[in-house]
Amino acid sequence: MAPANSLKKVTFLLNWYANPYHTPIFVAKSKGFYEEEGIDLAILETTNPSDVTEIVGSGAINMGLKAMIHILAAKERGIDLTSFGTLLDEPPTGLIFKESSGIKEFKDIIGKRVGYIGHFGKIMIDDMARQAGIDTSSYTTVRVGMNVVDAILRGDIDTGIGFTNFQRIELEKLSGEKVGMLRIDELDGLGCCCFCSVMFVASDKFFKENKDVVAGFLRATRRAMDITIEYPDVAWEIMCRSNPRLRNETYSLIYDRTLPYFSRTLLNETRDWEKVGRFCKYLEVLDKSVDQHSVYTNDLVPAMGKPAHSPITDGGVLQN
């Protein structure tokens, strides 16, 4: 471990409050892996996930987390971010709702209030509606940010966009009702895809000038990812000690359901960037002249092979 006075202070902005899918980062911090790479990592939480793009892009914060779709949308707005690795690989995303809402299929959004996270969410919902032959004036869209569950519980919306491994579970636990979900990628003929892979990002400038820091961050995080996948109970205990408010049944279940979506290699997937880039261009949130493959790199991802074990969702490990 590097001497304390030789550590480089690095700031890292989460894409939401600290939660189960941030576990590998907190494991690496707790185990001293970042310090061994000469990094004193300050992990920061955001009160508004929409701010992450601008804050990291401006260089005010060194690195952070952001969904793939928003990195591309930022490019269109002149904010240059580099995705240098993957935390979560495409957790299924869709419209979640309580059984009592009466929603069973996509056309049932007619007459309903539909929550979305940011500007892109409304564009996507309206496009799916048009493709399904639904008048966009026949439902109401409401911007709720990441607080979709709270908005449903308050009665502000009837349904909203969320992760199957997070908000769907949270809504079921907090409402005491059965919860349904219409997965966006399974809505037949609606031309949509999953787009919420969660990426490690930095401004282009920080990335180019601090490749040694980024490489060290990735090595440390990959070690912690291996622990998370191979010894999920150990990793979750570390996460709960770092964030005691997570020590409850709901977050434990969210963690178990998130395990299959952790990136086993941290690599950016070319296939996913191609797919999401095409989708962005179709929705006209990214200019057709922009190369979606220009915003990411795998140059600094450590070539450590895959973990020895595969994750399963009961908190154990599956032996090869």
C-alpha positions as CSV (number, residue, x, y, z in Angstrom):
1,M,0.0,0.0,0.0
2,A,1.3,3.4,-0.9
3,P,2.2,5.8,1.9
4,A,-0.8,8.1,2.8
5,N,1.1,11.2,1.8
6,S,1.8,9.8,-1.7
7,L,-1.9,9.0,-2.5
8,K,-3.6,10.9,-5.3
9,K,-7.0,12.3,-4.2
10,V,-9.6,11.2,-6.8
11,T,-13.3,12.1,-6.6
12,F,-15.9,9.7,-7.8
13,L,-19.6,10.6,-8.2
14,L,-22.2,7.8,-8.0
15,N,-25.2,8.0,-10.3
16,W,-27.7,7.8,-7.4
17,Y,-27.5,7.3,-3.7
18,A,-25.2,4.4,-2.6
19,N,-27.2,1.2,-3.2
20,P,-26.6,-2.5,-3.9
21,Y,-25.4,-2.2,-7.4
22,H,-22.5,0.0,-6.2
23,T,-21.2,-2.8,-4.0
24,P,-17.9,-3.5,-5.9
25,I,-16.8,0.1,-5.5
26,F,-17.3,0.1,-1.8
27,V,-15.6,-3.3,-1.5
28,A,-12.6,-2.0,-3.3
29,K,-12.6,1.1,-1.0
30,S,-13.0,-0.9,2.2
31,K,-10.4,-3.5,1.3
32,G,-7.8,-0.9,0.5
33,F,-7.5,-1.8,-3.1
34,Y,-7.6,1.8,-4.4
35,E,-4.9,2.8,-1.9
36,E,-2.7,0.0,-3.1
37,E,-3.0,1.6,-6.6
38,G,-2.0,5.0,-5.1
39,I,-5.6,6.4,-5.1
40,D,-7.4,8.1,-2.2
41,L,-10.9,7.7,-3.6
42,A,-13.6,10.0,-2.3
43,I,-17.0,8.4,-3.1
44,L,-19.8,11.0,-3.5
45,E,-23.5,10.7,-3.8
46,T,-25.7,12.8,-6.0
47,T,-29.1,14.3,-5.1
48,N,-30.0,14.6,-8.8
49,P,-28.8,11.9,-11.1
50,S,-29.3,14.2,-14.1
51,D,-26.5,16.4,-12.8
52,V,-23.8,13.7,-13.1
53,T,-23.2,14.2,-16.8
54,E,-22.5,17.9,-16.5
55,I,-20.5,17.6,-13.3
56,V,-18.2,14.9,-14.5
57,G,-18.1,16.3,-18.0
58,S,-17.0,19.7,-16.7
59,G,-14.1,18.2,-14.7
60,A,-15.5,19.3,-11.4
61,I,-15.5,15.7,-10.3
62,N,-12.9,13.3,-11.7
63,M,-14.9,10.2,-12.5
64,G,-18.4,8.8,-12.0
65,L,-21.2,6.5,-13.2
66,K,-23.7,7.1,-15.9
67,A,-26.0,5.0,-18.1
68,M,-24.9,4.3,-21.6
69,I,-27.7,6.2,-23.3
70,H,-26.9,9.4,-21.4
71,I,-23.3,9.3,-22.4
72,L,-24.4,9.4,-26.0
73,A,-27.0,12.0,-25.4
74,A,-24.3,14.2,-23.7
75,K,-22.2,14.0,-26.8
76,E,-25.0,15.6,-28.7
77,R,-25.0,18.5,-26.2
78,G,-21.3,19.1,-26.5
79,I,-20.3,17.3,-23.3
80,D,-17.4,14.9,-24.0
81,L,-17.3,11.9,-21.7
82,T,-15.2,8.7,-22.1
83,S,-16.7,5.4,-20.9
84,F,-13.7,3.4,-19.7
85,G,-15.5,0.4,-18.3
86,T,-18.8,-1.3,-17.3
87,L,-20.3,-1.8,-13.9
88,L,-23.7,-3.3,-14.8
89,D,-24.5,-5.1,-18.1
90,E,-28.0,-4.2,-19.3
91,P,-30.3,-4.8,-16.3
92,P,-33.8,-5.3,-17.8
93,T,-35.7,-2.0,-17.9
94,G,-39.5,-1.4,-18.3
95,L,-42.7,0.1,-17.0
96,I,-43.4,-1.1,-13.4
97,F,-46.9,-0.8,-11.8
98,K,-49.0,-2.2,-9.0
99,E,-51.4,-4.9,-9.9
100,S,-54.3,-2.7,-8.8
101,S,-53.4,-0.2,-11.5
102,G,-55.3,-2.2,-14.1
103,I,-52.3,-2.2,-16.4
104,K,-51.7,-5.5,-18.2
105,E,-50.3,-4.5,-21.6
106,F,-48.8,-1.4,-23.1
107,K,-52.1,-0.1,-24.5
108,D,-53.3,0.2,-20.9
109,I,-51.3,3.4,-20.5
110,I,-54.2,5.2,-22.1
111,G,-55.7,7.4,-19.5
112,K,-52.8,6.8,-17.1
113,R,-49.9,8.9,-15.7
114,V,-46.6,7.6,-16.9
115,G,-43.4,8.5,-15.0
116,Y,-40.0,8.9,-16.6
117,I,-36.5,9.8,-15.4
118,G,-35.3,12.5,-17.8
119,H,-35.8,14.1,-21.1
120,F,-34.9,10.9,-23.0
121,G,-37.5,8.9,-21.1
122,K,-40.4,11.0,-22.5
123,I,-39.1,10.8,-26.0
124,M,-38.9,7.0,-25.7
125,I,-42.3,6.5,-24.2
126,D,-44.0,8.8,-26.8
127,D,-42.2,6.9,-29.6
128,M,-43.3,3.5,-28.3
129,A,-46.8,4.8,-28.1
130,R,-46.8,6.1,-31.7
131,Q,-45.5,2.7,-32.9
132,A,-48.3,1.0,-31.0
133,G,-50.9,3.2,-32.5
134,I,-51.6,5.1,-29.3
135,D,-52.3,8.9,-29.4
136,T,-49.6,10.6,-27.3
137,S,-52.3,12.9,-25.9
138,S,-54.2,9.9,-24.4
139,Y,-51.9,9.6,-21.4
140,T,-49.9,12.0,-19.2
141,T,-46.2,11.9,-18.8
142,V,-44.7,13.0,-15.6
143,R,-40.9,13.6,-14.9
144,V,-40.1,11.9,-11.6
145,G,-36.4,11.3,-11.9
146,M,-35.2,8.2,-10.1
147,N,-38.0,8.4,-7.6
148,V,-40.5,6.3,-9.6
149,V,-41.4,4.1,-6.6
150,D,-42.1,7.0,-4.3
151,A,-44.2,8.6,-7.0
152,I,-46.3,5.5,-7.5
153,L,-46.8,5.1,-3.7
154,R,-47.9,8.7,-3.4
155,G,-50.3,8.3,-6.2
156,D,-48.6,10.9,-8.5
157,I,-48.2,8.3,-11.3
158,D,-49.7,5.0,-12.2
159,T,-46.6,3.5,-13.8
160,G,-43.0,4.5,-14.5
161,I,-39.7,3.3,-15.9
162,G,-37.5,1.2,-13.5
163,F,-35.1,-1.8,-13.3
164,T,-36.5,-5.3,-12.8
165,N,-33.8,-5.9,-10.2
166,F,-34.4,-2.7,-8.2
167,Q,-37.5,-0.5,-8.4
168,R,-39.8,-3.5,-9.2
169,I,-38.7,-5.2,-6.0
170,E,-38.8,-2.0,-4.0
171,L,-42.3,-1.3,-5.1
172,E,-43.5,-4.7,-4.2
173,K,-42.0,-4.6,-0.8
174,L,-43.2,-1.1,0.1
175,S,-46.7,-1.4,-1.4
176,G,-47.5,-4.9,-0.1
177,E,-49.1,-5.6,-3.5
178,K,-48.1,-7.8,-6.5
179,V,-46.2,-5.7,-9.0
180,G,-46.0,-6.1,-12.8
181,M,-43.5,-5.0,-15.3
182,L,-43.6,-4.5,-19.1
183,R,-40.0,-5.0,-20.2
184,I,-39.2,-2.5,-22.9
185,D,-37.2,-5.1,-24.9
186,E,-40.1,-7.5,-24.9
187,L,-42.7,-5.0,-26.1
188,D,-43.3,-6.7,-29.5
189,G,-42.7,-4.5,-32.5
190,L,-42.0,-1.3,-30.6
191,G,-38.4,-1.1,-31.8
192,C,-36.9,-0.4,-28.4
193,C,-34.0,-2.0,-26.6
194,C,-32.4,-2.0,-23.1
195,F,-30.2,1.0,-22.7
196,C,-29.4,1.2,-19.0
197,S,-26.0,-0.4,-18.8
198,V,-24.1,1.5,-16.1
199,M,-20.7,2.7,-17.2
200,F,-17.6,4.2,-15.5
201,V,-17.0,7.6,-17.1
202,A,-14.6,10.6,-17.0
203,S,-14.3,13.7,-19.0
204,D,-12.2,13.2,-22.1
205,K,-9.6,15.6,-20.7
206,F,-9.3,13.8,-17.3
207,F,-9.1,10.4,-19.0
208,K,-6.3,11.5,-21.4
209,E,-4.3,13.2,-18.7
210,N,-4.7,10.6,-16.0
211,K,-4.5,7.2,-17.6
212,D,-2.4,5.8,-14.8
213,V,-5.1,6.7,-12.3
214,V,-7.9,5.2,-14.5
215,A,-5.9,2.0,-15.0
216,G,-5.3,1.7,-11.2
217,F,-9.0,2.4,-10.5
218,L,-10.0,-0.4,-12.9
219,R,-7.5,-2.9,-11.5
220,A,-8.8,-2.2,-7.9
221,T,-12.4,-2.4,-9.0
222,R,-11.9,-5.6,-10.9
223,R,-10.4,-7.3,-7.8
224,A,-13.5,-6.2,-5.9
225,M,-15.8,-7.4,-8.6
226,D,-14.3,-10.8,-8.4
227,I,-15.0,-10.8,-4.6
228,T,-18.5,-9.7,-5.2
229,I,-19.3,-12.4,-7.8
230,E,-17.4,-15.2,-6.1
231,Y,-18.2,-14.4,-2.4
232,P,-21.4,-12.3,-2.6
233,D,-22.2,-12.7,1.1
234,V,-18.8,-11.3,2.1
235,A,-19.2,-8.4,-0.3
236,W,-22.7,-7.6,0.9
237,E,-21.6,-7.5,4.5
238,I,-18.8,-5.0,3.5
239,M,-21.4,-2.9,1.7
240,C,-23.8,-2.9,4.7
241,R,-21.0,-1.9,7.1
242,S,-20.1,1.0,4.8
243,N,-23.8,1.9,4.4
244,P,-25.8,0.6,7.4
245,R,-29.2,1.8,6.1
246,L,-29.0,-0.9,3.4
247,R,-29.1,-3.7,6.0
248,N,-32.7,-4.8,5.5
249,E,-34.7,-7.4,3.6
250,T,-35.5,-5.2,0.6
251,Y,-32.0,-4.1,-0.2
252,S,-30.7,-7.6,0.4
253,L,-33.1,-9.0,-2.2
254,I,-32.2,-6.2,-4.6
255,Y,-28.6,-7.1,-4.2
256,D,-29.3,-10.8,-4.9
257,R,-31.3,-9.9,-8.0
258,T,-28.5,-7.6,-9.2
259,L,-25.7,-10.1,-9.0
260,P,-26.3,-11.6,-12.5
261,Y,-26.0,-8.2,-14.1
262,F,-22.6,-7.2,-12.7
263,S,-20.0,-7.0,-15.5
264,R,-17.7,-9.9,-15.1
265,T,-14.9,-8.3,-17.1
266,L,-15.6,-4.5,-16.8
267,L,-15.4,-4.4,-20.6
268,N,-17.4,-2.0,-22.8
269,E,-19.4,-4.3,-25.1
270,T,-19.2,-3.2,-28.8
271,R,-22.5,-4.9,-29.6
272,D,-24.3,-2.9,-27.0
273,W,-22.8,0.5,-28.0
274,E,-23.8,-0.3,-31.6
275,K,-27.3,-1.2,-30.6
276,V,-27.9,1.8,-28.3
277,G,-26.2,4.2,-30.7
278,R,-28.5,3.2,-33.5
279,F,-31.5,3.6,-31.1
280,C,-30.3,7.1,-30.1
281,K,-30.0,8.1,-33.8
282,Y,-33.4,6.7,-34.5
283,L,-34.9,8.8,-31.7
284,E,-32.9,11.8,-32.9
285,V,-31.2,12.3,-29.6
286,L,-27.8,11.7,-31.3
287,D,-26.8,13.1,-34.7
288,K,-26.4,10.4,-37.4
289,S,-22.9,11.7,-38.1
290,V,-21.6,10.8,-34.6
291,D,-19.7,7.6,-34.3
292,Q,-21.1,5.9,-31.1
293,H,-18.0,3.9,-30.9
294,S,-15.9,7.0,-30.3
295,V,-17.1,7.6,-26.7
296,Y,-15.7,4.4,-25.1
297,T,-12.4,2.5,-24.8
298,N,-11.3,-0.8,-23.4
299,D,-7.6,0.2,-23.5
300,L,-7.2,0.3,-19.7
301,V,-9.5,-2.5,-18.7
302,P,-7.3,-5.1,-16.9
303,A,-6.8,-8.4,-18.8
304,M,-7.5,-10.6,-15.8
305,G,-9.7,-13.2,-17.3
306,K,-13.2,-14.1,-15.9
307,P,-13.9,-14.9,-12.3
308,A,-13.6,-18.5,-11.3
309,H,-17.3,-18.7,-10.3
310,S,-20.6,-17.7,-11.8
311,P,-23.1,-15.6,-9.7
312,I,-26.4,-17.0,-8.6
313,T,-29.1,-15.1,-6.8
314,D,-29.4,-16.9,-3.4
315,G,-26.3,-15.3,-2.0
316,G,-24.1,-18.2,-2.7
317,V,-21.7,-19.2,-5.5
318,L,-22.1,-21.7,-8.3
319,Q,-19.0,-23.9,-8.6
320,N,-17.7,-24.5,-12.1
